[in-house]
Amino acid sequence: MFVVSIGYGRQMFDEHNNERKRMELCSAELDELHMIIFTLRSDNLHIVEAKNRLKIHPTNSKNKFTMIFDACKIASQIISTTSKKVIVTTQDACEAGLVGYYLQQKFRVHLTVQEHADIFLQNHWRRESLLNQVRYRLGLFILKRADTVRTVSRRITNKMKKMNLDANLTQLPVAIDPAAFTPVSSAVKSEGTFTFLTMGRFVKQKNLTLLLKAFHKVWQVCPQARLIIVGRGPEAEKMQFIIKDQYSEVVPVTCIDWTNNPADLMSKADAYVLSSNYEGWGRVLIEAMLMKLPTVTTDVGCVGEIVKPEEHALVVPVNDETALAKAMTEIAVDKEKYKQIKTNLNDVEANTVNNLSIQDYGKKWAQSLK
């Protein structure tokens, strides 16, 4: 199989990145895998020839508008060099999907659209911006013309079935290497405090504004509570404004930049919290499970499929500040509840959490494209 992938994720140019390593496993199952990543000239990135016949191409675009045209041009040049059967796969059904649809029509190649984010059958994403409303209509158009649609969760698969797509529908979660998330019993934790941890992009999807408001309620009841937020993104300035407005002398919230070693931070936390409006899979919830870290989460992604409510986590409705604050307070104060969830997590065997070994991921990913 000769595969051309269209998508995002500038972390692909980092050889130590876990997503890069996953794609190297996938490329080992193919004749060639060319990943075209939307990037700007200012990113100063260059073509990378990685392991296992994986080649990563930056679009090096003048601006975000020209990324689509640049990706079409690069992909067309790549496809024109081979006589092999080509499969084009796109990271979403929106901008990347538009490039894929263009290639499908021009070269009559097989188009696989990846649907990771659960954005088409709920309203939160659409309400974020006028552009997302345009993307929504574009995405529906592309999904109905794809040859294959791959989802990552049962939740999304069931929703896609209701859309009556003509495409073949395949489901494959994102594999996680359990070895990278091994609990460290000697990890140093701050005495007398209860630390919540959350990690991700600072974007509207993660609803970190809701989390900050909910945590403030928790802190008023439990002054020993602390919150560490890890990541970066366009919501950072807004978050800092909220934090300064909520606290004066004692500031129990800490924001730090992204890390390639999330397991280290997890090992030092008491609980993980996810406040997202939507998630495709919510890989971080499984990583927290592997780290034996009790969780408070909204009802998104792999919740109910992998993460069991009350057994592994306290689960609350999406965008419910009161419910989130109540659950966070409960897990911080109710020692018996916390101990029971911790015991349940300790009983989970690492190799059974995701029902998909990292060794098998590449082969199954290649099969899902067909």
Summary of the structure (lengths in Angstrom):
residues: 370
radius of gyration: 21.2
end to end distance: 9.7
largest distance: 67.2
contacts: 1248
relative contact order: 0.12
helix: 42%
strand: 19%
